[in-house]
Amino acid sequence: MSFPIKVCVKCGEEFELKPGKPGFANRCPECSEPDSDTPANRAGNDPLTGDREANAERRRVMRDMLYRKDS
């Protein structure tokens, strides 16, 4: 049984779309591999996004701004 032949949208190479292929269905296996500069990896480098105290403070400030009583 032959698998459908697809063309990679990133590099233009043809590849067989096999069941269970990791990544995107419209990208070849080489282009489907995760980059080291993905948003998930960049978020780990940002000290503000990973800091629990900073996130708690942001939530507190937003709550105070939204629900404060005008005097």
C-alpha positions as YAML, in Angstrom:
chain: A
units: angstrom
residues:
- id: 1
  name: MET
  ca: [0.00, 0.00, 0.00]
- id: 2
  name: SER
  ca: [1.48, 3.31, -1.00]
- id: 3
  name: PHE
  ca: [1.14, 6.43, 1.07]
- id: 4
  name: PRO
  ca: [-0.05, 9.73, -0.39]
- id: 5
  name: ILE
  ca: [2.69, 11.97, -1.74]
- id: 6
  name: LYS
  ca: [2.62, 15.49, -0.32]
- id: 7
  name: VAL
  ca: [4.70, 18.58, -0.99]
- id: 8
  name: CYS
  ca: [6.22, 20.34, 1.99]
- id: 9
  name: VAL
  ca: [4.94, 23.91, 2.35]
- id: 10
  name: LYS
  ca: [8.18, 25.00, 3.99]
- id: 11
  name: CYS
  ca: [10.92, 23.57, 1.76]
- id: 12
  name: GLY
  ca: [8.97, 22.29, -1.27]
- id: 13
  name: GLU
  ca: [10.25, 18.69, -1.10]
- id: 14
  name: GLU
  ca: [7.96, 15.75, -1.78]
- id: 15
  name: PHE
  ca: [7.43, 13.22, 1.02]
- id: 16
  name: GLU
  ca: [5.16, 10.30, 1.85]
- id: 17
  name: LEU
  ca: [2.48, 11.07, 4.42]
- id: 18
  name: LYS
  ca: [2.67, 8.04, 6.69]
- id: 19
  name: PRO
  ca: [0.29, 7.35, 9.58]
- id: 20
  name: GLY
  ca: [1.71, 8.34, 12.92]
- id: 21
  name: LYS
  ca: [4.16, 10.84, 11.40]
- id: 22
  name: PRO
  ca: [5.07, 13.41, 14.05]
- id: 23
  name: GLY
  ca: [4.58, 17.05, 13.22]
- id: 24
  name: PHE
  ca: [2.41, 18.72, 10.62]
- id: 25
  name: ALA
  ca: [0.69, 16.86, 7.77]
- id: 26
  name: ASN
  ca: [1.78, 19.48, 5.23]
- id: 27
  name: ARG
  ca: [5.50, 19.49, 6.20]
- id: 28
  name: CYS
  ca: [8.21, 16.92, 5.62]
- id: 29
  name: PRO
  ca: [9.74, 15.17, 8.66]
- id: 30
  name: GLU
  ca: [12.83, 17.42, 8.58]
- id: 31
  name: CYS
  ca: [10.73, 20.61, 8.65]
- id: 32
  name: SER
  ca: [8.34, 19.19, 11.27]
- id: 33
  name: GLU
  ca: [11.05, 18.92, 13.91]
- id: 34
  name: PRO
  ca: [10.62, 21.57, 16.62]
- id: 35
  name: ASP
  ca: [12.92, 24.56, 16.33]
- id: 36
  name: SER
  ca: [15.03, 25.67, 19.26]
- id: 37
  name: ASP
  ca: [13.52, 29.16, 18.90]
- id: 38
  name: THR
  ca: [9.86, 28.23, 19.42]
- id: 39
  name: PRO
  ca: [7.64, 30.44, 21.61]
- id: 40
  name: ALA
  ca: [7.57, 27.75, 24.29]
- id: 41
  name: ASN
  ca: [11.36, 27.83, 24.57]
- id: 42
  name: ARG
  ca: [11.53, 31.62, 24.47]
- id: 43
  name: ALA
  ca: [9.04, 31.87, 27.34]
- id: 44
  name: GLY
  ca: [11.47, 29.95, 29.55]
- id: 45
  name: ASN
  ca: [14.16, 32.57, 28.92]
- id: 46
  name: ASP
  ca: [11.95, 35.50, 29.90]
- id: 47
  name: PRO
  ca: [12.21, 36.09, 33.65]
- id: 48
  name: LEU
  ca: [8.81, 37.79, 33.84]
- id: 49
  name: THR
  ca: [6.75, 34.96, 32.34]
- id: 50
  name: GLY
  ca: [8.13, 32.22, 34.58]
- id: 51
  name: ASP
  ca: [8.01, 34.13, 37.86]
- id: 52
  name: ARG
  ca: [5.08, 33.10, 40.07]
- id: 53
  name: GLU
  ca: [5.31, 36.19, 42.23]
- id: 54
  name: ALA
  ca: [5.19, 38.49, 39.20]
- id: 55
  name: ASN
  ca: [2.17, 36.62, 37.83]
- id: 56
  name: ALA
  ca: [0.39, 36.82, 41.17]
- id: 57
  name: GLU
  ca: [1.09, 40.54, 41.35]
- id: 58
  name: ARG
  ca: [-0.25, 41.04, 37.80]
- id: 59
  name: ARG
  ca: [-3.44, 39.18, 38.70]
- id: 60
  name: ARG
  ca: [-3.87, 41.24, 41.87]
- id: 61
  name: VAL
  ca: [-3.40, 44.54, 40.02]
- id: 62
  name: MET
  ca: [-5.83, 43.53, 37.25]
- id: 63
  name: ARG
  ca: [-8.40, 42.45, 39.84]
- id: 64
  name: ASP
  ca: [-8.00, 45.73, 41.73]
- id: 65
  name: MET
  ca: [-8.35, 47.76, 38.51]
- id: 66
  name: LEU
  ca: [-11.44, 45.86, 37.38]
- id: 67
  name: TYR
  ca: [-13.31, 45.68, 40.65]
- id: 68
  name: ARG
  ca: [-12.23, 48.79, 42.53]
- id: 69
  name: LYS
  ca: [-14.94, 51.01, 43.91]
- id: 70
  name: ASP
  ca: [-14.81, 54.57, 42.65]
- id: 71
  name: SER
  ca: [-14.82, 57.00, 45.58]
...
